[in-house]
Amino acid sequence: MTAAQLVSDLLALGVRPGGVLLVHSSLRSLGPVDGGAEAVVKGLLEALGARGTLLCLR
């Protein structure tokens, strides 16, 4: 998976720019992601846009 694919999947699931997203997950559950954790965070932030809010639990 790439960050671009993650963004596309998030938007298809209903995540919208400017929205609020609470994430409670593990990298293992996502499977292999090109760029690892950094790419996942970048994808989440890109889907939310500059006005969105990302909350992460670990």
C-alpha positions in Angstrom: 0.0 0.0 0.0 1.2 3.5 -0.7 0.2 6.8 1.1 -1.8 7.7 -2.0 -3.8 4.5 -1.9 -4.4 5.1 1.8 -5.8 8.6 1.1 -8.0 7.2 -1.7 -9.3 4.5 0.7 -10.0 7.0 3.5 -11.9 9.3 1.2 -13.9 6.3 -0.1 -14.8 5.5 3.5 -16.2 9.0 4.1 -13.2 10.8 5.6 -13.5 14.4 4.4 -11.1 17.4 4.4 -11.7 19.5 7.4 -13.1 16.6 9.4 -12.1 15.0 12.6 -10.6 11.5 12.6 -9.9 9.3 15.6 -7.4 6.5 14.8 -6.8 3.5 17.0 -4.8 1.0 15.0 -1.5 -0.7 14.5 0.8 -0.8 11.5 0.6 -4.5 11.5 -3.1 -4.4 10.9 -2.6 -2.2 7.8 -0.1 -4.6 6.3 2.9 -3.4 4.4 3.0 0.3 3.7 5.6 1.9 1.4 7.4 4.4 3.7 6.2 2.8 6.9 4.6 4.8 9.8 5.6 8.1 8.3 3.7 7.4 5.1 0.6 6.4 7.1 0.6 9.6 9.1 1.2 11.7 6.0 -1.7 9.9 4.3 -4.0 10.5 7.2 -3.1 14.1 7.3 -3.5 14.5 3.5 -7.0 13.0 3.6 -8.0 15.5 6.4 -6.4 18.5 4.8 -5.0 21.6 6.5 -8.2 22.2 8.6 -8.7 18.6 9.6 -8.0 17.2 13.1 -6.2 13.9 13.6 -6.4 12.1 17.0 -4.3 9.0 17.4 -4.5 6.4 20.2 -1.9 3.7 20.7 
